């Protein structure tokens, strides 16, 4: 298992955000995408910057872990935690609130390589663009967003589009919305 060091989110408007990003690569399949870790970091940064304008969602002094793994590992987690015996593209596991003053561990985002690769091929997307989208999606779940109802789904999609635009990633919902 490869673990990359933590990083601090970039300065914006003269203030440094104290968010730590740990990436664990648990499958050799990810070696086929050498820019994956950078894409994940950029996506977390873009999502955090997008939320920085929302005072209720501070990303200051938080930690997030991303696990890049395979379908087998994600299937086992999906079965254990969601009672679904199948792989999925991304899972988010929010952490419990820490004691006051301690860095807030937001939780973990787990991404399955094979499902991601299948989706990119089926949808004609670039691998790193879809990886960025799934990372932003997972991060928003850790920040308390969901898509259980229409309003929640609309809020999440709007924030995903804003974060991905910061990365010059095409709108992942455009084809659905335009019927293409």
C-alpha angles and dihedrals in degrees: 000000000000119000122191122208124262120265134200120236113252124267117268124184090353097303127104116223111224099219120137121207120199120186121196117191106204101168130058088218088082090066086080088068107050092174094054096100092050090048090052093049092047091049093051090048092049092048092048091049090049091053094043089085089060108078092200091062109056116178092189117124096004135133129213130181125205120198116200105200143137139274093265094058093043091048090054092049092046090051093046099045106025102025089237114131097206138080120257132191100250138006127190124204113191115209127228117262113271125224116284113284095020120113110268112243101212092193141246134310115202120195127191116219101206096047090048091050092048092050093049091051094046094046098039093239130142112258095232092047092053090045089054090050094050091047092052090045091052092046091053089053089054088051090056102265122133140171100223092124136024095262093049091047091050092049092049094046091049092052092045090053092049094048093045091048087060086060096044089245112151118249104275091207098050096095091050093046095047095040094241 
